[in-house]
Amino acid sequence: MARVTTLVTMLMFSVWFAGTAVAQTGTPPPGPSLNPPQNVGINDDARQRLIIGVIVVVLAAVVWYGRRTRKKRQKSG
C-alpha cells in the first residue's frame, strides 16, 4: 500500500510541475526550407540562350567554311 501511495504522490507532483516545464511559449522557430527559391531570373535565362545561340552560329560557320575549302581543294587536285 505504501508503494501505491508513493507512486500516486510522485505522479501528482510530476503532473503539477510538468505543466509549467512542458508548456510552450510562443511559436516554435521555423525549420529549414524544403523548396528553396531558385535564383535564376529571366535575364539570366535569356543570357544563357544568347550565348548558346552565338556558339551554334560560330560552329555552323566553321563547318560551312571547312566544307567550302575542302570542296575547292578536291576540284583543284
PDB file of N, CA, C and O in Angstrom:
ATOM      1  N   MET A   1       0.812  -1.181   0.000  1.00  0.00           N
ATOM      2  CA  MET A   1       0.000   0.000   0.000  1.00  0.00           C
ATOM      3  C   MET A   1       0.866   1.259   0.000  1.00  0.00           C
ATOM      4  O   MET A   1       0.490   2.285  -0.567  1.00  0.00           O
ATOM      5  N   ALA A   2       2.008   1.166   0.632  1.00  0.00           N
ATOM      6  CA  ALA A   2       2.917   2.316   0.685  1.00  0.00           C
ATOM      7  C   ALA A   2       3.490   2.589  -0.706  1.00  0.00           C
ATOM      8  O   ALA A   2       3.735   3.739  -1.070  1.00  0.00           O
ATOM      9  N   ARG A   3       3.696   1.539  -1.465  1.00  0.00           N
ATOM     10  CA  ARG A   3       4.205   1.729  -2.817  1.00  0.00           C
ATOM     11  C   ARG A   3       3.183   2.445  -3.680  1.00  0.00           C
ATOM     12  O   ARG A   3       3.551   3.314  -4.470  1.00  0.00           O
ATOM     13  N   VAL A   4       1.914   2.104  -3.552  1.00  0.00           N
ATOM     14  CA  VAL A   4       0.867   2.744  -4.337  1.00  0.00           C
ATOM     15  C   VAL A   4       0.752   4.211  -3.949  1.00  0.00           C
ATOM     16  O   VAL A   4       0.610   5.072  -4.817  1.00  0.00           O
ATOM     17  N   THR A   5       0.811   4.497  -2.679  1.00  0.00           N
ATOM     18  CA  THR A   5       0.728   5.883  -2.214  1.00  0.00           C
ATOM     19  C   THR A   5       1.917   6.689  -2.737  1.00  0.00           C
ATOM     20  O   THR A   5       1.758   7.832  -3.167  1.00  0.00           O
ATOM     21  N   THR A   6       3.091   6.098  -2.700  1.00  0.00           N
ATOM     22  CA  THR A   6       4.286   6.774  -3.208  1.00  0.00           C
ATOM     23  C   THR A   6       4.162   7.020  -4.708  1.00  0.00           C
ATOM     24  O   THR A   6       4.518   8.094  -5.194  1.00  0.00           O
ATOM     25  N   LEU A   7       3.661   6.035  -5.436  1.00  0.00           N
ATOM     26  CA  LEU A   7       3.505   6.168  -6.881  1.00  0.00           C
ATOM     27  C   LEU A   7       2.498   7.266  -7.215  1.00  0.00           C
ATOM     28  O   LEU A   7       2.745   8.088  -8.098  1.00  0.00           O
ATOM     29  N   VAL A   8       1.366   7.284  -6.515  1.00  0.00           N
ATOM     30  CA  VAL A   8       0.357   8.312  -6.758  1.00  0.00           C
ATOM     31  C   VAL A   8       0.903   9.688  -6.414  1.00  0.00           C
ATOM     32  O   VAL A   8       0.660  10.651  -7.141  1.00  0.00           O
ATOM     33  N   THR A   9       1.623   9.788  -5.333  1.00  0.00           N
ATOM     34  CA  THR A   9       2.203  11.075  -4.932  1.00  0.00           C
ATOM     35  C   THR A   9       3.209  11.551  -5.983  1.00  0.00           C
ATOM     36  O   THR A   9       3.227  12.728  -6.341  1.00  0.00           O
ATOM     37  N   MET A  10       4.026  10.653  -6.465  1.00  0.00           N
ATOM     38  CA  MET A  10       5.010  11.020  -7.486  1.00  0.00           C
ATOM     39  C   MET A  10       4.308  11.451  -8.766  1.00  0.00           C
ATOM     40  O   MET A  10       4.721  12.423  -9.399  1.00  0.00           O
ATOM     41  N   LEU A  11       3.256  10.745  -9.155  1.00  0.00           N
ATOM     42  CA  LEU A  11       2.520  11.118 -10.359  1.00  0.00           C
ATOM     43  C   LEU A  11       1.871  12.490 -10.218  1.00  0.00           C
ATOM     44  O   LEU A  11       1.886  13.291 -11.153  1.00  0.00           O
ATOM     45  N   MET A  12       1.303  12.755  -9.044  1.00  0.00           N
ATOM     46  CA  MET A  12       0.654  14.047  -8.825  1.00  0.00           C
ATOM     47  C   MET A  12       1.668  15.188  -8.887  1.00  0.00           C
ATOM     48  O   MET A  12       1.405  16.226  -9.494  1.00  0.00           O
ATOM     49  N   PHE A  13       2.829  14.990  -8.254  1.00  0.00           N
ATOM     50  CA  PHE A  13       3.864  16.020  -8.308  1.00  0.00           C
ATOM     51  C   PHE A  13       4.385  16.217  -9.734  1.00  0.00           C
ATOM     52  O   PHE A  13       4.635  17.342 -10.166  1.00  0.00           O
ATOM     53  N   SER A  14       4.544  15.114 -10.447  1.00  0.00           N
ATOM     54  CA  SER A  14       5.061  15.235 -11.812  1.00  0.00           C
ATOM     55  C   SER A  14       4.057  15.966 -12.710  1.00  0.00           C
ATOM     56  O   SER A  14       4.459  16.734 -13.583  1.00  0.00           O
ATOM     57  N   VAL A  15       2.760  15.737 -12.504  1.00  0.00           N
ATOM     58  CA  VAL A  15       1.751  16.436 -13.298  1.00  0.00           C
ATOM     59  C   VAL A  15       1.704  17.916 -12.924  1.00  0.00           C
ATOM     60  O   VAL A  15       1.601  18.762 -13.812  1.00  0.00           O
ATOM     61  N   TRP A  16       1.774  18.243 -11.661  1.00  0.00           N
ATOM     62  CA  TRP A  16       1.709  19.634 -11.228  1.00  0.00           C
ATOM     63  C   TRP A  16       2.893  20.449 -11.748  1.00  0.00           C
ATOM     64  O   TRP A  16       2.723  21.562 -12.245  1.00  0.00           O
ATOM     65  N   PHE A  17       4.102  19.873 -11.627  1.00  0.00           N
ATOM     66  CA  PHE A  17       5.291  20.624 -12.009  1.00  0.00           C
ATOM     67  C   PHE A  17       5.640  20.486 -13.485  1.00  0.00           C
ATOM     68  O   PHE A  17       6.377  21.308 -14.028  1.00  0.00           O
ATOM     69  N   ALA A  18       5.126  19.468 -14.126  1.00  0.00           N
ATOM     70  CA  ALA A  18       5.420  19.300 -15.542  1.00  0.00           C
ATOM     71  C   ALA A  18       4.607  20.269 -16.387  1.00  0.00           C
ATOM     72  O   ALA A  18       5.009  20.588 -17.506  1.00  0.00           O
ATOM     73  N   GLY A  19       3.486  20.741 -15.887  1.00  0.00           N
ATOM     74  CA  GLY A  19       2.665  21.668 -16.660  1.00  0.00           C
ATOM     75  C   GLY A  19       3.413  22.930 -17.010  1.00  0.00           C
ATOM     76  O   GLY A  19       3.263  23.433 -18.123  1.00  0.00           O
ATOM     77  N   THR A  20       4.204  23.456 -16.118  1.00  0.00           N
ATOM     78  CA  THR A  20       4.942  24.679 -16.402  1.00  0.00           C
ATOM     79  C   THR A  20       6.199  24.386 -17.223  1.00  0.00           C
ATOM     80  O   THR A  20       6.635  25.233 -18.002  1.00  0.00           O
ATOM     81  N   ALA A  21       6.769  23.231 -17.064  1.00  0.00           N
ATOM     82  CA  ALA A  21       8.001  22.917 -17.783  1.00  0.00           C
ATOM     83  C   ALA A  21       7.716  22.526 -19.229  1.00  0.00           C
ATOM     84  O   ALA A  21       8.540  22.795 -20.103  1.00  0.00           O
ATOM     85  N   VAL A  22       6.576  21.900 -19.506  1.00  0.00           N
ATOM     86  CA  VAL A  22       6.273  21.401 -20.840  1.00  0.00           C
ATOM     87  C   VAL A  22       5.525  22.429 -21.671  1.00  0.00           C
ATOM     88  O   VAL A  22       5.539  22.357 -22.900  1.00  0.00           O
ATOM     89  N   ALA A  23       4.873  23.380 -21.024  1.00  0.00           N
ATOM     90  CA  ALA A  23       4.066  24.350 -21.765  1.00  0.00           C
ATOM     91  C   ALA A  23       4.944  25.142 -22.725  1.00  0.00           C
ATOM     92  O   ALA A  23       6.023  25.608 -22.360  1.00  0.00           O
ATOM     93  N   GLN A  24       4.463  25.286 -23.962  1.00  0.00           N
ATOM     94  CA  GLN A  24       5.218  26.022 -24.975  1.00  0.00           C
ATOM     95  C   GLN A  24       4.890  27.499 -24.878  1.00  0.00           C
ATOM     96  O   GLN A  24       3.746  27.886 -24.638  1.00  0.00           O
ATOM     97  N   THR A  25       5.882  28.289 -25.064  1.00  0.00           N
ATOM     98  CA  THR A  25       5.670  29.734 -25.068  1.00  0.00           C
ATOM     99  C   THR A  25       5.902  30.237 -26.484  1.00  0.00           C
ATOM    100  O   THR A  25       7.003  30.095 -27.015  1.00  0.00           O
ATOM    101  N   GLY A  26       4.893  30.819 -27.097  1.00  0.00           N
ATOM    102  CA  GLY A  26       5.027  31.368 -28.440  1.00  0.00           C
ATOM    103  C   GLY A  26       5.040  30.274 -29.489  1.00  0.00           C
ATOM    104  O   GLY A  26       4.604  29.149 -29.245  1.00  0.00           O
ATOM    105  N   THR A  27       5.539  30.618 -30.639  1.00  0.00           N
ATOM    106  CA  THR A  27       5.605  29.659 -31.739  1.00  0.00           C
ATOM    107  C   THR A  27       7.012  29.098 -31.835  1.00  0.00           C
ATOM    108  O   THR A  27       7.976  29.777 -31.480  1.00  0.00           O
ATOM    109  N   PRO A  28       7.142  27.876 -32.307  1.00  0.00           N
ATOM    110  CA  PRO A  28       8.487  27.298 -32.449  1.00  0.00           C
ATOM    111  C   PRO A  28       9.237  27.990 -33.580  1.00  0.00           C
ATOM    112  O   PRO A  28       8.608  28.569 -34.467  1.00  0.00           O
ATOM    113  N   PRO A  29      10.555  27.944 -33.569  1.00  0.00           N
ATOM    114  CA  PRO A  29      11.327  28.588 -34.643  1.00  0.00           C
ATOM    115  C   PRO A  29      11.081  27.864 -35.960  1.00  0.00           C
ATOM    116  O   PRO A  29      10.865  26.652 -35.958  1.00  0.00           O
ATOM    117  N   PRO A  30      11.107  28.569 -37.072  1.00  0.00           N
ATOM    118  CA  PRO A  30      10.859  27.925 -38.360  1.00  0.00           C
ATOM    119  C   PRO A  30      11.975  26.957 -38.711  1.00  0.00           C
ATOM    120  O   PRO A  30      13.144  27.195 -38.409  1.00  0.00           O
ATOM    121  N   GLY A  31      11.598  25.871 -39.347  1.00  0.00           N
ATOM    122  CA  GLY A  31      12.565  24.854 -39.757  1.00  0.00           C
ATOM    123  C   GLY A  31      13.203  25.214 -41.089  1.00  0.00           C
ATOM    124  O   GLY A  31      12.970  26.302 -41.617  1.00  0.00           O
ATOM    125  N   PRO A  32      14.003  24.312 -41.632  1.00  0.00           N
ATOM    126  CA  PRO A  32      14.662  24.589 -42.912  1.00  0.00           C
ATOM    127  C   PRO A  32      13.638  24.603 -44.050  1.00  0.00           C
ATOM    128  O   PRO A  32      12.603  23.941 -43.977  1.00  0.00           O
ATOM    129  N   SER A  33      13.937  25.351 -45.074  1.00  0.00           N
ATOM    130  CA  SER A  33      13.051  25.434 -46.229  1.00  0.00           C
ATOM    131  C   SER A  33      13.269  24.205 -47.100  1.00  0.00           C
ATOM    132  O   SER A  33      14.397  23.910 -47.494  1.00  0.00           O
ATOM    133  N   LEU A  34      12.190  23.489 -47.400  1.00  0.00           N
ATOM    134  CA  LEU A  34      12.297  22.290 -48.209  1.00  0.00           C
ATOM    135  C   LEU A  34      12.395  22.612 -49.694  1.00  0.00           C
ATOM    136  O   LEU A  34      12.992  21.847 -50.451  1.00  0.00           O
ATOM    137  N   ASN A  35      11.824  23.722 -50.119  1.00  0.00           N
ATOM    138  CA  ASN A  35      11.873  24.142 -51.508  1.00  0.00           C
ATOM    139  C   ASN A  35      12.489  25.541 -51.577  1.00  0.00           C
ATOM    140  O   ASN A  35      11.765  26.536 -51.617  1.00  0.00           O
ATOM    141  N   PRO A  36      13.823  25.621 -51.591  1.00  0.00           N
ATOM    142  CA  PRO A  36      14.443  26.950 -51.626  1.00  0.00           C
ATOM    143  C   PRO A  36      14.146  27.642 -52.953  1.00  0.00           C
ATOM    144  O   PRO A  36      14.053  26.971 -53.981  1.00  0.00           O
ATOM    145  N   PRO A  37      13.997  28.946 -52.958  1.00  0.00           N
ATOM    146  CA  PRO A  37      13.706  29.665 -54.208  1.00  0.00           C
ATOM    147  C   PRO A  37      14.890  29.602 -55.152  1.00  0.00           C
ATOM    148  O   PRO A  37      16.048  29.634 -54.733  1.00  0.00           O
ATOM    149  N   GLN A  38      14.577  29.512 -56.430  1.00  0.00           N
ATOM    150  CA  GLN A  38      15.641  29.461 -57.426  1.00  0.00           C
ATOM    151  C   GLN A  38      16.096  30.875 -57.753  1.00  0.00           C
ATOM    152  O   GLN A  38      15.277  31.790 -57.840  1.00  0.00           O
ATOM    153  N   ASN A  39      17.382  31.052 -57.932  1.00  0.00           N
ATOM    154  CA  ASN A  39      17.953  32.371 -58.162  1.00  0.00           C
ATOM    155  C   ASN A  39      18.056  32.726 -59.647  1.00  0.00           C
ATOM    156  O   ASN A  39      18.500  33.821 -59.993  1.00  0.00           O
ATOM    157  N   VAL A  40      17.647  31.805 -60.524  1.00  0.00           N
ATOM    158  CA  VAL A  40      17.759  32.061 -61.952  1.00  0.00           C
ATOM    159  C   VAL A  40      16.591  32.940 -62.375  1.00  0.00           C
ATOM    160  O   VAL A  40      15.430  32.549 -62.254  1.00  0.00           O
ATOM    161  N   GLY A  41      16.906  34.120 -62.866  1.00  0.00           N
ATOM    162  CA  GLY A  41      15.876  35.054 -63.296  1.00  0.00           C
ATOM    163  C   GLY A  41      15.694  34.991 -64.801  1.00  0.00           C
ATOM    164  O   GLY A  41      16.361  34.213 -65.484  1.00  0.00           O
ATOM    165  N   ILE A  42      14.795  35.807 -65.313  1.00  0.00           N
ATOM    166  CA  ILE A  42      14.523  35.839 -66.748  1.00  0.00           C
ATOM    167  C   ILE A  42      15.746  36.362 -67.493  1.00  0.00           C
ATOM    168  O   ILE A  42      16.053  35.882 -68.584  1.00  0.00           O
ATOM    169  N   ASN A  43      16.443  37.330 -66.926  1.00  0.00           N
ATOM    170  CA  ASN A  43      17.620  37.888 -67.589  1.00  0.00           C
ATOM    171  C   ASN A  43      18.736  36.854 -67.706  1.00  0.00           C
ATOM    172  O   ASN A  43      19.416  36.786 -68.731  1.00  0.00           O
ATOM    173  N   ASP A  44      18.926  36.053 -66.668  1.00  0.00           N
ATOM    174  CA  ASP A  44      19.958  35.025 -66.723  1.00  0.00           C
ATOM    175  C   ASP A  44      19.618  33.970 -67.767  1.00  0.00           C
ATOM    176  O   ASP A  44      20.499  33.480 -68.473  1.00  0.00           O
ATOM    177  N   ASP A  45      18.336  33.623 -67.862  1.00  0.00           N
ATOM    178  CA  ASP A  45      17.910  32.618 -68.832  1.00  0.00           C
ATOM    179  C   ASP A  45      18.100  33.139 -70.254  1.00  0.00           C
ATOM    180  O   ASP A  45      18.569  32.408 -71.126  1.00  0.00           O
ATOM    181  N   ALA A  46      17.741  34.390 -70.487  1.00  0.00           N
ATOM    182  CA  ALA A  46      17.903  34.989 -71.809  1.00  0.00           C
ATOM    183  C   ALA A  46      19.388  35.087 -72.168  1.00  0.00           C
ATOM    184  O   ALA A  46      19.770  34.882 -73.320  1.00  0.00           O
ATOM    185  N   ARG A  47      20.207  35.397 -71.185  1.00  0.00           N
ATOM    186  CA  ARG A  47      21.653  35.495 -71.428  1.00  0.00           C
ATOM    187  C   ARG A  47      22.231  34.140 -71.824  1.00  0.00           C
ATOM    188  O   ARG A  47      23.054  34.054 -72.736  1.00  0.00           O
ATOM    189  N   GLN A  48      21.799  33.076 -71.135  1.00  0.00           N
ATOM    190  CA  GLN A  48      22.272  31.733 -71.470  1.00  0.00           C
ATOM    191  C   GLN A  48      21.854  31.348 -72.886  1.00  0.00           C
ATOM    192  O   GLN A  48      22.645  30.778 -73.638  1.00  0.00           O
ATOM    193  N   ARG A  49      20.615  31.658 -73.247  1.00  0.00           N
ATOM    194  CA  ARG A  49      20.142  31.332 -74.601  1.00  0.00           C
ATOM    195  C   ARG A  49      20.932  32.105 -75.661  1.00  0.00           C
ATOM    196  O   ARG A  49      21.244  31.560 -76.720  1.00  0.00           O
ATOM    197  N   LEU A  50      21.250  33.352 -75.385  1.00  0.00           N
ATOM    198  CA  LEU A  50      22.029  34.150 -76.324  1.00  0.00           C
ATOM    199  C   LEU A  50      23.426  33.559 -76.510  1.00  0.00           C
ATOM    200  O   LEU A  50      23.909  33.457 -77.637  1.00  0.00           O
ATOM    201  N   ILE A  51      24.070  33.173 -75.422  1.00  0.00           N
ATOM    202  CA  ILE A  51      25.413  32.581 -75.507  1.00  0.00           C
ATOM    203  C   ILE A  51      25.375  31.280 -76.296  1.00  0.00           C
ATOM    204  O   ILE A  51      26.243  31.039 -77.135  1.00  0.00           O
ATOM    205  N   ILE A  52      24.377  30.439 -76.036  1.00  0.00           N
ATOM    206  CA  ILE A  52      24.263  29.168 -76.767  1.00  0.00           C
ATOM    207  C   ILE A  52      24.008  29.439 -78.249  1.00  0.00           C
ATOM    208  O   ILE A  52      24.553  28.747 -79.109  1.00  0.00           O
ATOM    209  N   GLY A  53      23.179  30.446 -78.550  1.00  0.00           N
ATOM    210  CA  GLY A  53      22.913  30.795 -79.944  1.00  0.00           C
ATOM    211  C   GLY A  53      24.167  31.252 -80.671  1.00  0.00           C
ATOM    212  O   GLY A  53      24.392  30.875 -81.821  1.00  0.00           O
ATOM    213  N   VAL A  54      24.984  32.063 -80.006  1.00  0.00           N
ATOM    214  CA  VAL A  54      26.235  32.539 -80.616  1.00  0.00           C
ATOM    215  C   VAL A  54      27.179  31.367 -80.870  1.00  0.00           C
ATOM    216  O   VAL A  54      27.827  31.305 -81.915  1.00  0.00           O
ATOM    217  N   ILE A  55      27.256  30.447 -79.926  1.00  0.00           N
ATOM    218  CA  ILE A  55      28.123  29.274 -80.101  1.00  0.00           C
ATOM    219  C   ILE A  55      27.648  28.431 -81.281  1.00  0.00           C
ATOM    220  O   ILE A  55      28.466  27.939 -82.059  1.00  0.00           O
ATOM    221  N   VAL A  56      26.333  28.262 -81.421  1.00  0.00           N
ATOM    222  CA  VAL A  56      25.794  27.477 -82.541  1.00  0.00           C
ATOM    223  C   VAL A  56      26.131  28.144 -83.868  1.00  0.00           C
ATOM    224  O   VAL A  56      26.522  27.465 -84.817  1.00  0.00           O
ATOM    225  N   VAL A  57      25.985  29.453 -83.946  1.00  0.00           N
ATOM    226  CA  VAL A  57      26.283  30.168 -85.197  1.00  0.00           C
ATOM    227  C   VAL A  57      27.772  30.049 -85.534  1.00  0.00           C
ATOM    228  O   VAL A  57      28.119  29.832 -86.695  1.00  0.00           O
ATOM    229  N   VAL A  58      28.643  30.184 -84.558  1.00  0.00           N
ATOM    230  CA  VAL A  58      30.094  30.081 -84.803  1.00  0.00           C
ATOM    231  C   VAL A  58      30.453  28.678 -85.277  1.00  0.00           C
ATOM    232  O   VAL A  58      31.221  28.527 -86.227  1.00  0.00           O
ATOM    233  N   LEU A  59      29.913  27.657 -84.632  1.00  0.00           N
ATOM    234  CA  LEU A  59      30.212  26.282 -85.053  1.00  0.00           C
ATOM    235  C   LEU A  59      29.675  25.992 -86.452  1.00  0.00           C
ATOM    236  O   LEU A  59      30.332  25.305 -87.235  1.00  0.00           O
ATOM    237  N   ALA A  60      28.494  26.506 -86.772  1.00  0.00           N
ATOM    238  CA  ALA A  60      27.943  26.313 -88.120  1.00  0.00           C
ATOM    239  C   ALA A  60      28.824  27.008 -89.160  1.00  0.00           C
ATOM    240  O   ALA A  60      29.033  26.476 -90.250  1.00  0.00           O
ATOM    241  N   ALA A  61      29.344  28.200 -88.826  1.00  0.00           N
ATOM    242  CA  ALA A  61      30.229  28.904 -89.754  1.00  0.00           C
ATOM    243  C   ALA A  61      31.529  28.134 -89.969  1.00  0.00           C
ATOM    244  O   ALA A  61      32.034  28.076 -91.090  1.00  0.00           O
ATOM    245  N   VAL A  62      32.072  27.548 -88.916  1.00  0.00           N
ATOM    246  CA  VAL A  62      33.309  26.760 -89.044  1.00  0.00           C
ATOM    247  C   VAL A  62      33.070  25.551 -89.948  1.00  0.00           C
ATOM    248  O   VAL A  62      33.897  25.243 -90.807  1.00  0.00           O
ATOM    249  N   VAL A  63      31.951  24.873 -89.755  1.00  0.00           N
ATOM    250  CA  VAL A  63      31.637  23.707 -90.588  1.00  0.00           C
ATOM    251  C   VAL A  63      31.442  24.131 -92.040  1.00  0.00           C
ATOM    252  O   VAL A  63      31.953  23.474 -92.946  1.00  0.00           O
ATOM    253  N   TRP A  64      30.717  25.210 -92.272  1.00  0.00           N
ATOM    254  CA  TRP A  64      30.477  25.679 -93.632  1.00  0.00           C
ATOM    255  C   TRP A  64      31.786  26.054 -94.324  1.00  0.00           C
ATOM    256  O   TRP A  64      32.009  25.692 -95.480  1.00  0.00           O
ATOM    257  N   TYR A  65      32.654  26.784 -93.610  1.00  0.00           N
ATOM    258  CA  TYR A  65      33.940  27.192 -94.187  1.00  0.00           C
ATOM    259  C   TYR A  65      34.820  25.972 -94.478  1.00  0.00           C
ATOM    260  O   TYR A  65      35.478  25.914 -95.517  1.00  0.00           O
ATOM    261  N   GLY A  66      34.833  25.006 -93.569  1.00  0.00           N
ATOM    262  CA  GLY A  66      35.651  23.813 -93.785  1.00  0.00           C
ATOM    263  C   GLY A  66      35.188  23.000 -94.977  1.00  0.00           C
ATOM    264  O   GLY A  66      36.011  22.505 -95.747  1.00  0.00           O
ATOM    265  N   ARG A  67      33.896  22.857 -95.138  1.00  0.00           N
ATOM    266  CA  ARG A  67      33.389  22.121 -96.309  1.00  0.00           C
ATOM    267  C   ARG A  67      33.681  22.863 -97.605  1.00  0.00           C
ATOM    268  O   ARG A  67      33.973  22.251 -98.632  1.00  0.00           O
ATOM    269  N   ARG A  68      33.597  24.191 -97.545  1.00  0.00           N
ATOM    270  CA  ARG A  68      33.853  25.005 -98.733  1.00  0.00           C
ATOM    271  C   ARG A  68      35.306  24.863 -99.175  1.00  0.00           C
ATOM    272  O   ARG A  68      35.585  24.676-100.360  1.00  0.00           O
ATOM    273  N   THR A  69      36.239  24.952 -98.210  1.00  0.00           N
ATOM    274  CA  THR A  69      37.660  24.824 -98.571  1.00  0.00           C
ATOM    275  C   THR A  69      37.981  23.405 -99.030  1.00  0.00           C
ATOM    276  O   THR A  69      38.792  23.221 -99.937  1.00  0.00           O
ATOM    277  N   ARG A  70      37.358  22.403 -98.418  1.00  0.00           N
ATOM    278  CA  ARG A  70      37.630  21.025 -98.835  1.00  0.00           C
ATOM    279  C   ARG A  70      37.115  20.791-100.272  1.00  0.00           C
ATOM    280  O   ARG A  70      37.760  20.100-101.060  1.00  0.00           O
ATOM    281  N   LYS A  71      35.953  21.370-100.599  1.00  0.00           N
ATOM    282  CA  LYS A  71      35.409  21.220-101.936  1.00  0.00           C
ATOM    283  C   LYS A  71      36.305  21.888-102.969  1.00  0.00           C
ATOM    284  O   LYS A  71      36.492  21.354-104.062  1.00  0.00           O
ATOM    285  N   LYS A  72      36.863  23.053-102.635  1.00  0.00           N
ATOM    286  CA  LYS A  72      37.766  23.754-103.541  1.00  0.00           C
ATOM    287  C   LYS A  72      39.046  22.947-103.765  1.00  0.00           C
ATOM    288  O   LYS A  72      39.548  22.882-104.887  1.00  0.00           O
ATOM    289  N   ARG A  73      39.569  22.339-102.718  1.00  0.00           N
ATOM    290  CA  ARG A  73      40.808  21.534-102.851  1.00  0.00           C
ATOM    291  C   ARG A  73      40.556  20.301-103.685  1.00  0.00           C
ATOM    292  O   ARG A  73      41.419  19.899-104.465  1.00  0.00           O
ATOM    293  N   GLN A  74      39.388  19.690-103.539  1.00  0.00           N
ATOM    294  CA  GLN A  74      39.093  18.495-104.330  1.00  0.00           C
ATOM    295  C   GLN A  74      38.967  18.831-105.811  1.00  0.00           C
ATOM    296  O   GLN A  74      39.373  18.040-106.664  1.00  0.00           O
ATOM    297  N   LYS A  75      38.404  20.004-106.124  1.00  0.00           N
ATOM    298  CA  LYS A  75      38.255  20.395-107.525  1.00  0.00           C
ATOM    299  C   LYS A  75      39.602  20.720-108.161  1.00  0.00           C
ATOM    300  O   LYS A  75      39.827  20.432-109.337  1.00  0.00           O
ATOM    301  N   SER A  76      40.501  21.326-107.374  1.00  0.00           N
ATOM    302  CA  SER A  76      41.782  21.711-107.938  1.00  0.00           C
ATOM    303  C   SER A  76      42.737  20.530-108.030  1.00  0.00           C
ATOM    304  O   SER A  76      43.655  20.558-108.850  1.00  0.00           O
ATOM    305  N   GLY A  77      42.560  19.534-107.250  1.00  0.00           N
ATOM    306  CA  GLY A  77      43.521  18.443-107.195  1.00  0.00           C
ATOM    307  C   GLY A  77      43.107  17.214-107.822  1.00  0.00           C
ATOM    308  O   GLY A  77      43.858  16.238-107.823  1.00  0.00           O
TER     309      GLY A  77
END
